[in-house]
Amino acid sequence: MQFKDVMVDEGLKRHLALLADENRISHAQLFLGKNGTHNFALAVAFAQYICCEDKHDGDSCGKCHSCKMFEKLQHPDLHLIFPNCIARSVKKDPESDLFAQDFRDFVFEHNYHIDFNDWVKELKSENKVVSINIRDCASIIRKNSVRAHENGYKIYIVWMAEKLHHTAAPKLLKTLEEPENKTLFILLAESTDAILPTILSRTQLVKLPPMPEEVIKQHLIDEECLSEEEAADIAAISENNYAKALSLKNESLELHQFQKYYAAFVKSASTYVTSGNLEEMNYPEIQDIIKEISKSSKDFQRNLMHYFSRMFRNELLVSQKDNLLVKATAEEYKTLETYAPFFTLKNAMPLYNECNKASRHLERNANTMLVFTDFYFKLAEFFSKR
């Protein structure tokens, strides 16, 4: 992975290259970026640049022996640490090394746009806790006492550092503070909330900005061969997450269904409030839709509720004339403008709470028919209180 292939700010890439060129590399760094910021790719590109035998023009050559090994994520001095657990392939005492090939395959399959939830699915962990455990930390300490194979840097990339188990994290403190010479730790995290303050104090913070919509749009056009209109719609609702954008591209039919269900729900509920006419509100159509939803997968149902939550936020923004913050496709905009008057500062939080409550009930395998029927009538109730 070269810097040129990483989807982050060019200034940040130049800054990291300059640190390496001037031999001012901090031995422990925390790359902080929300899901979808390509932070793992940046960490690998930085590590590859440091170890490259013929770096030039602010990037690794991509051709030397070291770069070729990095291309396969198999450089002997690159150590990948990531959340893991007992799974079908590892029955006891799990640690990152035992999943190394699975993780490399996962990274390549997703073209470095990796997501924690996707990795959990890959593990097929059957609801077990997925974390960076005490055996991983012991492995780091053990490897840190051994000289680098290539007489250069030993580099540890710790993906999802916030998943360091509370019993494991303290064991790394001394190693992070006093590592062996030419040792680099790159911790990757989406949030600092779950990371021990003592670990944060031992790392240099590198913040990754969110991926701009325009960048996502252009990559969808160039790499996924989407039309400009399709790319713009997906980029608008991707939440600055390219991995999510790719997922939305592959699930365009599902997104269309979400739009259809949402429009039917708010149209019927708003008609119920304004006219009280049962025929006009077309409740039988809502019943049919709820029956369709109940036959779909649990993932579809949860994603649908997340879609409702996003659209409610957008409706409130449109009602408050704050359209610059709206994340919606061109088709969704039409629906938002039609029903925005029913969303106010008074009912916004209750509506959002209803989405969360319905999601919790779905997670606990509640009856889908009852959950969505109750949600529909709560929607009408809060519309009437606007």
Phi and psi in degrees as a GROMACS rama.xvg file:
@    title "Ramachandran Plot"
@    xaxis  label "Phi"
@    yaxis  label "Psi"
@TYPE xy
-98.4697  159.656  GLN-2
-55.8781  -36.4103  PHE-3
-63.5018  -20.7649  LYS-4
-95.0888  -2.19703  ASP-5
-93.1068  131.826  VAL-6
-91.135  68.3619  MET-7
-135.916  173.346  VAL-8
-55.4771  132.449  ASP-9
-63.0643  -35.3367  GLU-10
-62.5289  -37.9427  GLY-11
-66.0843  -41.4875  LEU-12
-63.8487  -41.0886  LYS-13
-64.2065  -38.6259  ARG-14
-62.8261  -45.2399  HIS-15
-65.0935  -40.793  LEU-16
-62.7522  -39.6963  ALA-17
-65.8823  -39.407  LEU-18
-59.0143  -42.5022  LEU-19
-67.8761  -42.8395  ALA-20
-61.5843  -36.7208  ASP-21
-94.3237  7.78572  GLU-22
55.4957  43.6514  ASN-23
-116.57  39.1409  ARG-24
-81.3982  119.731  ILE-25
-68.2199  136.848  SER-26
-70.8302  -16.4492  HIS-27
-140.063  119.301  ALA-28
-128.024  147.137  GLN-29
-117.237  110.79  LEU-30
-87.2968  110.723  PHE-31
-106.445  117.732  LEU-32
-157.034  140.315  GLY-33
-64.0592  162.76  LYS-34
-51.1498  129.321  ASN-35
97.5618  5.78718  GLY-36
-90.2739  4.58928  THR-37
65.9452  31.2158  HIS-38
-69.4859  -34.212  ASN-39
-64.4951  -42.0149  PHE-40
-61.8052  -40.3562  ALA-41
-64.9464  -40.9924  LEU-42
-62.3419  -43.1871  ALA-43
-66.7419  -41.9387  VAL-44
-62.921  -39.7287  ALA-45
-64.2215  -45.8144  PHE-46
-62.4111  -41.88  ALA-47
-64.1691  -39.5708  GLN-48
-63.8172  -43.2703  TYR-49
-60.7402  -39.7914  ILE-50
-90.6565  -8.58058  CYS-51
-61.1234  140.777  CYS-52
-88.9642  -9.95148  GLU-53
-147.587  48.9576  ASP-54
-67.9118  144.877  LYS-55
-161.919  155.595  HIS-56
54.3733  35.3097  ASP-57
72.8932  22.6812  GLY-58
-152.225  159.191  ASP-59
-72.3495  160.074  SER-60
-76.7262  -29.2649  CYS-61
76.8735  3.24135  GLY-62
-124.043  -22.983  LYS-63
-71.0519  171.818  CYS-64
-57.6217  -43.0243  HIS-65
-63.6946  -46.6866  SER-66
-62.757  -37.8556  CYS-67
-64.084  -36.6693  LYS-68
-71.4116  -36.6758  MET-69
-65.4325  -34.1824  PHE-70
-57.6308  -31.7813  GLU-71
-97.0894  1.73294  LYS-72
56.7277  38.1964  LEU-73
-126.836  22.7207  GLN-74
-65.2691  132.004  HIS-75
-62.7263  -19.5275  PRO-76
-102.334  8.56151  ASP-77
-102.92  120.571  LEU-78
-118.243  121.163  HIS-79
-101.423  126.058  LEU-80
-122.24  132.941  ILE-81
-154.883  162.339  PHE-82
-61.5051  142.644  PRO-83
-154.956  176.16  ASN-84
-167.351  174.683  CYS-85
-60.9763  130.866  ILE-86
-142.024  -176.045  ALA-87
-62.5017  -33.2614  ARG-88
-87.3872  -19.4627  SER-89
-130.512  107.674  VAL-90
-84.7532  -23.3561  LYS-91
-153.04  158.779  LYS-92
46.0882  59.4265  ASP-93
-70.2669  148.406  PRO-94
-157.769  164.769  GLU-95
-56.7674  -40.1251  SER-96
-57.5577  -32.3506  ASP-97
-74.0868  -17.7594  LEU-98
-109.857  12.2954  PHE-99
-54.5981  -49.6523  ALA-100
-68.5115  -39.0981  GLN-101
-59.327  -41.7141  ASP-102
-68.985  -41.4513  PHE-103
-60.6775  -44.1562  ARG-104
-61.0974  -39.6178  ASP-105
-62.3556  -44.065  PHE-106
-62.8357  -46.4602  VAL-107
-67.8888  -38.6431  PHE-108
-61.4201  -35.5553  GLU-109
-98.7759  9.29034  HIS-110
52.0321  43.4821  ASN-111
71.4958  -1.00611  TYR-112
-90.3876  71.7564  HIS-113
-95.2662  147.545  ILE-114
-131.112  138.322  ASP-115
-59.2271  -44.5925  PHE-116
-62.7632  -36.1299  ASN-117
-66.0755  -37.7808  ASP-118
-66.9593  -38.9967  TRP-119
-60.8838  -41.5602  VAL-120
-63.7588  -37.8803  LYS-121
-63.4508  -35.8161  GLU-122
-70.1136  -24.8129  LEU-123
51.9481  55.0152  LYS-124
-82.3255  -6.51008  SER-125
54.4158  51.8717  GLU-126
67.5288  19.2899  ASN-127
-81.085  158.472  LYS-128
-70.9529  126.34  VAL-129
-104.639  118.052  VAL-130
-151.179  169.044  SER-131
-91.0867  112.125  ILE-132
-98.5819  -177.448  ASN-133
-66.1126  -29.1701  ILE-134
-68.8157  -35.1254  ARG-135
-62.6297  -44.2107  ASP-136
-65.2349  -39.7951  CYS-137
-63.5797  -36.6147  ALA-138
-65.4445  -40.4107  SER-139
-62.1192  -46.7694  ILE-140
-62.2233  -40.6906  ILE-141
-65.3492  -46.7119  ARG-142
-67.491  -30.1051  LYS-143
-67.0618  -20.1814  ASN-144
-86.5723  -3.176  SER-145
-106.658  142.555  VAL-146
-66.9621  153.433  ARG-147
-63.5686  143.651  ALA-148
-67.2636  -37.6286  HIS-149
-101.087  13.841  GLU-150
59.9774  28.3589  ASN-151
-124.544  -138.934  GLY-152
-82.5731  144.431  TYR-153
-97.7414  127.544  LYS-154
-124.09  127.673  ILE-155
-113.154  118.683  TYR-156
-104.453  115.365  ILE-157
-105.129  99.567  VAL-158
-82.2367  135.592  TRP-159
60.5193  57.3651  MET-160
-61.3393  -22.4017  ALA-161
-68.1776  -11.3787  GLU-162
-92.1026  8.19775  LYS-163
-61.1072  122.137  LEU-164
-63.0812  142.565  HIS-165
-59.6238  -25.3955  HIS-166
-84.6253  -18.0936  THR-167
-92.3493  -38.9211  ALA-168
-53.5276  -44.904  ALA-169
-59.6841  -25.4765  PRO-170
-68.2571  -17.9265  LYS-171
-89.5401  -9.97038  LEU-172
-57.9755  -49.5479  LEU-173
-65.4632  -40.3413  LYS-174
-65.495  -39.0125  THR-175
-67.5874  -34.2321  LEU-176
-80.1293  -37.7012  GLU-177
-132.992  68.0555  GLU-178
-75.0055  167.484  PRO-179
-65.1964  161.313  GLU-180
-59.3931  143.532  ASN-181
55.8772  49.66  LYS-182
-120.508  132.299  THR-183
-125.273  126.841  LEU-184
-106.909  125.621  PHE-185
-117.313  106.312  ILE-186
-92.4451  132.829  LEU-187
-112.952  132.301  LEU-188
-149.389  152.9  ALA-189
-95.4572  -20.3651  GLU-190
-153.162  149.238  SER-191
-94.7018  -3.47993  THR-192
-58.387  -38.1315  ASP-193
-97.1713  7.0045  ALA-194
-97.2305  135.678  ILE-195
-58.1947  135.052  LEU-196
-56.2227  -32.2838  PRO-197
-67.992  -27.2524  THR-198
-78.303  -43.1104  ILE-199
-57.6629  -39.6689  LEU-200
-69.0165  -16.6175  SER-201
-98.3917  3.63182  ARG-202
-121.316  153.305  THR-203
-94.249  125.187  GLN-204
-81.628  130.252  LEU-205
-123.835  111.5  VAL-206
-91.989  130.061  LYS-207
-97.8864  123.955  LEU-208
-71.3714  155.688  PRO-209
-59.141  151.252  PRO-210
-74.8832  122.381  MET-211
-63.0737  146.819  PRO-212
-57.4086  -38.61  GLU-213
-64.334  -35.9632  GLU-214
-66.9374  -44.701  VAL-215
-61.428  -44.9929  ILE-216
-58.093  -46.5066  LYS-217
-66.3027  -37.7833  GLN-218
-67.0933  -36.9002  HIS-219
-64.8249  -35.2461  LEU-220
-71.4116  -46.8567  ILE-221
-74.4797  -42.0167  ASP-222
-98.4798  -28.9998  GLU-223
-108.465  -0.257194  GLU-224
58.0223  37.0142  CYS-225
-84.8475  155.995  LEU-226
-70.5957  162.658  SER-227
-60.856  -39.3811  GLU-228
-66.7003  -44.9836  GLU-229
-63.4891  -44.0664  GLU-230
-63.503  -41.0915  ALA-231
-64.4258  -40.4747  ALA-232
-63.4151  -46.5794  ASP-233
-67.8359  -42.0337  ILE-234
-61.1973  -35.1794  ALA-235
-65.6442  -30.9177  ALA-236
-110.308  12.5993  ILE-237
-82.7034  -8.13419  SER-238
58.3617  39.3866  GLU-239
58.6772  30.5419  ASN-240
-124.391  110.129  ASN-241
-68.4601  -34.1129  TYR-242
-61.2036  -40.6519  ALA-243
-67.9335  -36.2667  LYS-244
-60.4051  -42.6209  ALA-245
-64.2793  -39.4479  LEU-246
-63.5171  -42.0324  SER-247
-64.7972  -36.1704  LEU-248
-61.5893  -41.9603  LYS-249
-77.0633  -14.3764  ASN-250
-119.183  36.0537  GLU-251
-61.4175  -34.7661  SER-252
-65.0355  -41.0234  LEU-253
-63.534  -42.5497  GLU-254
-60.8914  -40.6944  LEU-255
-60.9862  -40.4134  HIS-256
-63.7607  -41.9449  GLN-257
-58.533  -45.8001  PHE-258
-60.4308  -42.9127  GLN-259
-62.7761  -47.0172  LYS-260
-66.0028  -42.1148  TYR-261
-62.0897  -47.3783  TYR-262
-60.6114  -40.1393  ALA-263
-65.6088  -43.6762  ALA-264
-61.8603  -52.1697  PHE-265
-71.1625  -32.9851  VAL-266
-64.3452  -47.2735  LYS-267
-65.5049  -45.6328  SER-268
-64.5127  -39.7729  ALA-269
-69.9341  -36.223  SER-270
-65.5068  -39.0753  THR-271
-58.7932  -38.9057  TYR-272
-74.2145  -43.7996  VAL-273
-80.4943  -30.646  THR-274
-118.638  -31.904  SER-275
70.6232  7.6756  GLY-276
-87.336  116.61  ASN-277
-62.7985  -34.0666  LEU-278
-70.1539  -40.2755  GLU-279
-68.0604  -36.0837  GLU-280
-73.6998  -15.6631  MET-281
52.3914  54.3438  ASN-282
-63.2332  -33.071  TYR-283
-55.977  -34.1365  PRO-284
-64.4105  -40.015  GLU-285
-63.8352  -41.1448  ILE-286
-61.0689  -41.6802  GLN-287
-64.0834  -40.2436  ASP-288
-64.3654  -43.186  ILE-289
-63.0075  -36.4234  ILE-290
-64.5005  -40.5862  LYS-291
-61.6223  -45.4753  GLU-292
-61.6899  -41.2188  ILE-293
-64.1678  -22.4474  SER-294
-87.8878  -8.44394  LYS-295
-83.6319  174.546  SER-296
-73.1917  161.482  SER-297
-62.9757  -37.8656  LYS-298
-61.4481  -42.8615  ASP-299
-60.1002  -45.5656  PHE-300
-63.4892  -43.6371  GLN-301
-65.9573  -41.8921  ARG-302
-64.1507  -36.0805  ASN-303
-62.9731  -43.1141  LEU-304
-66.138  -36.5373  MET-305
-63.3237  -37.2616  HIS-306
-63.7322  -44.418  TYR-307
-57.321  -44.1767  PHE-308
-61.0866  -44.4603  SER-309
-63.7349  -41.5909  ARG-310
-68.3746  -35.4919  MET-311
-61.6401  -42.057  PHE-312
-61.4595  -44.5273  ARG-313
-63.1455  -40.2172  ASN-314
-59.6045  -42.8571  GLU-315
-64.5166  -42.0607  LEU-316
-61.7753  -43.0388  LEU-317
-64.901  -40.9494  VAL-318
-64.6054  -28.3418  SER-319
-95.7526  12.385  GLN-320
59.7484  36.2386  LYS-321
-114.066  56.6074  ASP-322
-67.8768  -17.8822  ASN-323
-64.9094  -26.2745  LEU-324
-93.3155  -1.42643  LEU-325
-73.0074  132.132  VAL-326
-113.685  98.4421  LYS-327
-155.807  155.37  ALA-328
-77.5093  169.139  THR-329
-60.8639  -39.8574  ALA-330
-66.7852  -39.7214  GLU-331
-64.9059  -35.0729  GLU-332
-56.3632  -39.0951  TYR-333
-61.6538  -43.5215  LYS-334
-66.7304  -42.294  THR-335
-59.2016  -45.5088  LEU-336
-66.9289  -30.6299  GLU-337
-70.0605  -40.4795  THR-338
-110.022  2.38745  TYR-339
-54.4451  -35.5452  ALA-340
-59.6519  -18.5244  PRO-341
-86.2605  -4.46164  PHE-342
-112.152  121.504  PHE-343
-132.06  171.111  THR-344
-62.7215  -24.2841  LEU-345
-74.0585  -39.9443  LYS-346
-104.072  0.454869  ASN-347
-61.9931  -49.723  ALA-348
-67.0235  -44.2837  MET-349
-57.5591  -39.1554  PRO-350
-65.077  -43.2181  LEU-351
-62.9379  -41.0762  TYR-352
-64.0801  -35.4069  ASN-353
-64.4998  -37.9232  GLU-354
-61.7871  -45.5199  CYS-355
-63.6846  -40.3924  ASN-356
-64.8552  -44.6954  LYS-357
-62.3371  -39.9787  ALA-358
-62.3857  -42.2242  SER-359
-62.7412  -41.7061  ARG-360
-64.2015  -38.7839  HIS-361
-66.1485  -38.1618  LEU-362
-61.4959  -31.0467  GLU-363
-95.3461  17.4993  ARG-364
61.1409  36.3653  ASN-365
-68.1502  162.908  ALA-366
-62.7172  118.004  ASN-367
-62.263  -40.3159  THR-368
-57.8363  -45.5317  MET-369
-68.1745  -41.4224  LEU-370
-60.4518  -49.206  VAL-371
-76.3715  -29.9351  PHE-372
-66.1499  -46.4836  THR-373
-61.4063  -41.0062  ASP-374
-61.7871  -41.0091  PHE-375
-61.8452  -47.4195  TYR-376
-70.7405  -30.3315  PHE-377
-66.7096  -35.6334  LYS-378
-61.2001  -47.2507  LEU-379
-63.8549  -38.8486  ALA-380
-63.5886  -45.0672  GLU-381
-73.2498  -29.4662  PHE-382
-59.9658  -39.7238  PHE-383
-69.62  -17.7301  SER-384
-100.314  14.5032  LYS-385
